[in-house]
């Protein structure tokens, strides 16, 4: 049986690795959202697509439940990440507009 302090340190290191992966996944999602935003601008599509956003949140909740996670927590997290991405897409559009 491992020493409890050693096991605690090992588990904390694993949590840190999970956090790194989580932050990396969020960063990758932002990269993709920036590319999507640029394509939306080219196509003349709006930043917000409520039906698409609702579907993304539903899918995330389903994935959360499948993993035994609190789906409401995941919904809230995904909504916040999407809201931040919408804000960045809107800001990028403002940067592209000619100044008056």
PyMOL commands that place a pseudoatom at each C-alpha (Angstrom):
pseudoatom trace, name=CA, resn=UNK, resi=1, chain=A, elem=C, hetatm=0, pos=[0.000, 0.000, 0.000]
pseudoatom trace, name=CA, resn=UNK, resi=2, chain=A, elem=C, hetatm=0, pos=[1.492, 3.361, -1.004]
pseudoatom trace, name=CA, resn=UNK, resi=3, chain=A, elem=C, hetatm=0, pos=[2.250, 6.023, 1.532]
pseudoatom trace, name=CA, resn=UNK, resi=4, chain=A, elem=C, hetatm=0, pos=[-0.827, 8.318, 1.784]
pseudoatom trace, name=CA, resn=UNK, resi=5, chain=A, elem=C, hetatm=0, pos=[1.280, 11.463, 1.301]
pseudoatom trace, name=CA, resn=UNK, resi=6, chain=A, elem=C, hetatm=0, pos=[2.924, 10.016, -1.785]
pseudoatom trace, name=CA, resn=UNK, resi=7, chain=A, elem=C, hetatm=0, pos=[-0.455, 8.960, -3.161]
pseudoatom trace, name=CA, resn=UNK, resi=8, chain=A, elem=C, hetatm=0, pos=[-1.904, 12.413, -2.439]
pseudoatom trace, name=CA, resn=UNK, resi=9, chain=A, elem=C, hetatm=0, pos=[0.965, 14.078, -4.315]
pseudoatom trace, name=CA, resn=UNK, resi=10, chain=A, elem=C, hetatm=0, pos=[0.544, 11.663, -7.239]
pseudoatom trace, name=CA, resn=UNK, resi=11, chain=A, elem=C, hetatm=0, pos=[-3.193, 12.284, -7.440]
pseudoatom trace, name=CA, resn=UNK, resi=12, chain=A, elem=C, hetatm=0, pos=[-2.690, 16.041, -7.289]
pseudoatom trace, name=CA, resn=UNK, resi=13, chain=A, elem=C, hetatm=0, pos=[-0.238, 15.761, -10.175]
pseudoatom trace, name=CA, resn=UNK, resi=14, chain=A, elem=C, hetatm=0, pos=[-2.872, 13.830, -12.150]
pseudoatom trace, name=CA, resn=UNK, resi=15, chain=A, elem=C, hetatm=0, pos=[-5.398, 16.585, -11.439]
pseudoatom trace, name=CA, resn=UNK, resi=16, chain=A, elem=C, hetatm=0, pos=[-2.880, 19.122, -12.735]
pseudoatom trace, name=CA, resn=UNK, resi=17, chain=A, elem=C, hetatm=0, pos=[-2.475, 17.082, -15.917]
pseudoatom trace, name=CA, resn=UNK, resi=18, chain=A, elem=C, hetatm=0, pos=[-6.266, 16.982, -16.324]
pseudoatom trace, name=CA, resn=UNK, resi=19, chain=A, elem=C, hetatm=0, pos=[-6.396, 20.759, -15.880]
pseudoatom trace, name=CA, resn=UNK, resi=20, chain=A, elem=C, hetatm=0, pos=[-3.732, 21.188, -18.557]
pseudoatom trace, name=CA, resn=UNK, resi=21, chain=A, elem=C, hetatm=0, pos=[-5.747, 19.023, -20.950]
pseudoatom trace, name=CA, resn=UNK, resi=22, chain=A, elem=C, hetatm=0, pos=[-8.954, 20.889, -20.123]
pseudoatom trace, name=CA, resn=UNK, resi=23, chain=A, elem=C, hetatm=0, pos=[-7.348, 24.284, -20.720]
pseudoatom trace, name=CA, resn=UNK, resi=24, chain=A, elem=C, hetatm=0, pos=[-5.752, 22.960, -23.901]
pseudoatom trace, name=CA, resn=UNK, resi=25, chain=A, elem=C, hetatm=0, pos=[-9.138, 21.755, -25.135]
pseudoatom trace, name=CA, resn=UNK, resi=26, chain=A, elem=C, hetatm=0, pos=[-10.725, 25.134, -24.399]
pseudoatom trace, name=CA, resn=UNK, resi=27, chain=A, elem=C, hetatm=0, pos=[-7.865, 26.908, -26.203]
pseudoatom trace, name=CA, resn=UNK, resi=28, chain=A, elem=C, hetatm=0, pos=[-8.317, 24.624, -29.226]
pseudoatom trace, name=CA, resn=UNK, resi=29, chain=A, elem=C, hetatm=0, pos=[-12.068, 25.299, -29.177]
pseudoatom trace, name=CA, resn=UNK, resi=30, chain=A, elem=C, hetatm=0, pos=[-11.344, 29.045, -29.268]
pseudoatom trace, name=CA, resn=UNK, resi=31, chain=A, elem=C, hetatm=0, pos=[-9.036, 28.567, -32.266]
pseudoatom trace, name=CA, resn=UNK, resi=32, chain=A, elem=C, hetatm=0, pos=[-11.824, 26.750, -34.077]
pseudoatom trace, name=CA, resn=UNK, resi=33, chain=A, elem=C, hetatm=0, pos=[-14.408, 29.357, -33.089]
pseudoatom trace, name=CA, resn=UNK, resi=34, chain=A, elem=C, hetatm=0, pos=[-12.204, 32.135, -34.482]
pseudoatom trace, name=CA, resn=UNK, resi=35, chain=A, elem=C, hetatm=0, pos=[-12.023, 30.293, -37.794]
pseudoatom trace, name=CA, resn=UNK, resi=36, chain=A, elem=C, hetatm=0, pos=[-15.778, 29.718, -37.741]
pseudoatom trace, name=CA, resn=UNK, resi=37, chain=A, elem=C, hetatm=0, pos=[-16.319, 33.419, -37.016]
pseudoatom trace, name=CA, resn=UNK, resi=38, chain=A, elem=C, hetatm=0, pos=[-14.193, 34.402, -40.009]
pseudoatom trace, name=CA, resn=UNK, resi=39, chain=A, elem=C, hetatm=0, pos=[-16.175, 32.074, -42.253]
pseudoatom trace, name=CA, resn=UNK, resi=40, chain=A, elem=C, hetatm=0, pos=[-19.465, 33.429, -40.896]
pseudoatom trace, name=CA, resn=UNK, resi=41, chain=A, elem=C, hetatm=0, pos=[-18.299, 36.953, -41.752]
pseudoatom trace, name=CA, resn=UNK, resi=42, chain=A, elem=C, hetatm=0, pos=[-17.373, 35.878, -45.288]
pseudoatom trace, name=CA, resn=UNK, resi=43, chain=A, elem=C, hetatm=0, pos=[-20.752, 34.194, -45.719]
pseudoatom trace, name=CA, resn=UNK, resi=44, chain=A, elem=C, hetatm=0, pos=[-22.675, 37.085, -44.190]
pseudoatom trace, name=CA, resn=UNK, resi=45, chain=A, elem=C, hetatm=0, pos=[-24.039, 34.858, -41.425]
pseudoatom trace, name=CA, resn=UNK, resi=46, chain=A, elem=C, hetatm=0, pos=[-24.934, 36.192, -37.988]
pseudoatom trace, name=CA, resn=UNK, resi=47, chain=A, elem=C, hetatm=0, pos=[-22.696, 35.550, -35.000]
pseudoatom trace, name=CA, resn=UNK, resi=48, chain=A, elem=C, hetatm=0, pos=[-25.539, 33.998, -33.031]
pseudoatom trace, name=CA, resn=UNK, resi=49, chain=A, elem=C, hetatm=0, pos=[-27.338, 30.813, -34.082]
pseudoatom trace, name=CA, resn=UNK, resi=50, chain=A, elem=C, hetatm=0, pos=[-29.647, 29.999, -31.153]
pseudoatom trace, name=CA, resn=UNK, resi=51, chain=A, elem=C, hetatm=0, pos=[-30.750, 26.619, -32.528]
pseudoatom trace, name=CA, resn=UNK, resi=52, chain=A, elem=C, hetatm=0, pos=[-27.143, 25.532, -33.072]
pseudoatom trace, name=CA, resn=UNK, resi=53, chain=A, elem=C, hetatm=0, pos=[-26.099, 26.745, -29.616]
pseudoatom trace, name=CA, resn=UNK, resi=54, chain=A, elem=C, hetatm=0, pos=[-28.978, 24.879, -27.967]
pseudoatom trace, name=CA, resn=UNK, resi=55, chain=A, elem=C, hetatm=0, pos=[-28.001, 21.702, -29.829]
pseudoatom trace, name=CA, resn=UNK, resi=56, chain=A, elem=C, hetatm=0, pos=[-24.372, 22.058, -28.694]
pseudoatom trace, name=CA, resn=UNK, resi=57, chain=A, elem=C, hetatm=0, pos=[-25.457, 22.470, -25.074]
pseudoatom trace, name=CA, resn=UNK, resi=58, chain=A, elem=C, hetatm=0, pos=[-27.835, 19.493, -25.287]
pseudoatom trace, name=CA, resn=UNK, resi=59, chain=A, elem=C, hetatm=0, pos=[-25.071, 17.339, -26.742]
pseudoatom trace, name=CA, resn=UNK, resi=60, chain=A, elem=C, hetatm=0, pos=[-22.663, 18.409, -23.993]
pseudoatom trace, name=CA, resn=UNK, resi=61, chain=A, elem=C, hetatm=0, pos=[-25.263, 17.553, -21.342]
pseudoatom trace, name=CA, resn=UNK, resi=62, chain=A, elem=C, hetatm=0, pos=[-25.759, 14.118, -22.900]
pseudoatom trace, name=CA, resn=UNK, resi=63, chain=A, elem=C, hetatm=0, pos=[-22.011, 13.514, -22.894]
pseudoatom trace, name=CA, resn=UNK, resi=64, chain=A, elem=C, hetatm=0, pos=[-21.851, 14.642, -19.263]
pseudoatom trace, name=CA, resn=UNK, resi=65, chain=A, elem=C, hetatm=0, pos=[-24.614, 12.252, -18.218]
pseudoatom trace, name=CA, resn=UNK, resi=66, chain=A, elem=C, hetatm=0, pos=[-22.892, 9.409, -20.068]
pseudoatom trace, name=CA, resn=UNK, resi=67, chain=A, elem=C, hetatm=0, pos=[-19.774, 10.106, -17.982]
pseudoatom trace, name=CA, resn=UNK, resi=68, chain=A, elem=C, hetatm=0, pos=[-21.763, 10.324, -14.765]
pseudoatom trace, name=CA, resn=UNK, resi=69, chain=A, elem=C, hetatm=0, pos=[-21.224, 14.074, -14.450]
pseudoatom trace, name=CA, resn=UNK, resi=70, chain=A, elem=C, hetatm=0, pos=[-23.613, 16.804, -13.355]
pseudoatom trace, name=CA, resn=UNK, resi=71, chain=A, elem=C, hetatm=0, pos=[-25.191, 17.821, -16.645]
pseudoatom trace, name=CA, resn=UNK, resi=72, chain=A, elem=C, hetatm=0, pos=[-26.271, 21.215, -15.289]
pseudoatom trace, name=CA, resn=UNK, resi=73, chain=A, elem=C, hetatm=0, pos=[-22.685, 22.063, -14.394]
pseudoatom trace, name=CA, resn=UNK, resi=74, chain=A, elem=C, hetatm=0, pos=[-21.578, 21.114, -17.897]
pseudoatom trace, name=CA, resn=UNK, resi=75, chain=A, elem=C, hetatm=0, pos=[-24.450, 23.090, -19.480]
pseudoatom trace, name=CA, resn=UNK, resi=76, chain=A, elem=C, hetatm=0, pos=[-23.428, 26.172, -17.529]
pseudoatom trace, name=CA, resn=UNK, resi=77, chain=A, elem=C, hetatm=0, pos=[-19.785, 25.747, -18.469]
pseudoatom trace, name=CA, resn=UNK, resi=78, chain=A, elem=C, hetatm=0, pos=[-20.565, 25.279, -22.162]
pseudoatom trace, name=CA, resn=UNK, resi=79, chain=A, elem=C, hetatm=0, pos=[-22.942, 28.275, -22.213]
pseudoatom trace, name=CA, resn=UNK, resi=80, chain=A, elem=C, hetatm=0, pos=[-20.211, 30.444, -20.648]
pseudoatom trace, name=CA, resn=UNK, resi=81, chain=A, elem=C, hetatm=0, pos=[-17.580, 29.268, -23.111]
pseudoatom trace, name=CA, resn=UNK, resi=82, chain=A, elem=C, hetatm=0, pos=[-19.961, 29.924, -26.016]
pseudoatom trace, name=CA, resn=UNK, resi=83, chain=A, elem=C, hetatm=0, pos=[-20.898, 33.372, -24.675]
pseudoatom trace, name=CA, resn=UNK, resi=84, chain=A, elem=C, hetatm=0, pos=[-17.226, 34.314, -24.519]
pseudoatom trace, name=CA, resn=UNK, resi=85, chain=A, elem=C, hetatm=0, pos=[-16.723, 33.030, -28.067]
pseudoatom trace, name=CA, resn=UNK, resi=86, chain=A, elem=C, hetatm=0, pos=[-19.711, 35.085, -29.294]
pseudoatom trace, name=CA, resn=UNK, resi=87, chain=A, elem=C, hetatm=0, pos=[-18.183, 38.145, -27.675]
pseudoatom trace, name=CA, resn=UNK, resi=88, chain=A, elem=C, hetatm=0, pos=[-14.889, 37.534, -29.445]
pseudoatom trace, name=CA, resn=UNK, resi=89, chain=A, elem=C, hetatm=0, pos=[-16.644, 36.992, -32.785]
pseudoatom trace, name=CA, resn=UNK, resi=90, chain=A, elem=C, hetatm=0, pos=[-18.562, 40.251, -32.343]
pseudoatom trace, name=CA, resn=UNK, resi=91, chain=A, elem=C, hetatm=0, pos=[-15.373, 42.109, -31.409]
pseudoatom trace, name=CA, resn=UNK, resi=92, chain=A, elem=C, hetatm=0, pos=[-13.628, 40.723, -34.495]
pseudoatom trace, name=CA, resn=UNK, resi=93, chain=A, elem=C, hetatm=0, pos=[-16.479, 42.003, -36.649]
pseudoatom trace, name=CA, resn=UNK, resi=94, chain=A, elem=C, hetatm=0, pos=[-16.183, 45.442, -35.088]
pseudoatom trace, name=CA, resn=UNK, resi=95, chain=A, elem=C, hetatm=0, pos=[-12.443, 45.416, -35.820]
pseudoatom trace, name=CA, resn=UNK, resi=96, chain=A, elem=C, hetatm=0, pos=[-13.202, 44.605, -39.471]
pseudoatom trace, name=CA, resn=UNK, resi=97, chain=A, elem=C, hetatm=0, pos=[-15.644, 47.497, -39.883]
pseudoatom trace, name=CA, resn=UNK, resi=98, chain=A, elem=C, hetatm=0, pos=[-14.239, 50.677, -41.420]
pseudoatom trace, name=CA, resn=UNK, resi=99, chain=A, elem=C, hetatm=0, pos=[-14.029, 53.511, -38.933]
pseudoatom trace, name=CA, resn=UNK, resi=100, chain=A, elem=C, hetatm=0, pos=[-16.398, 56.396, -39.532]
for i in range(1, 100): cmd.bond("trace and resi %d" % i, "trace and resi %d" % (i + 1))
show_as sticks, trace
zoom trace
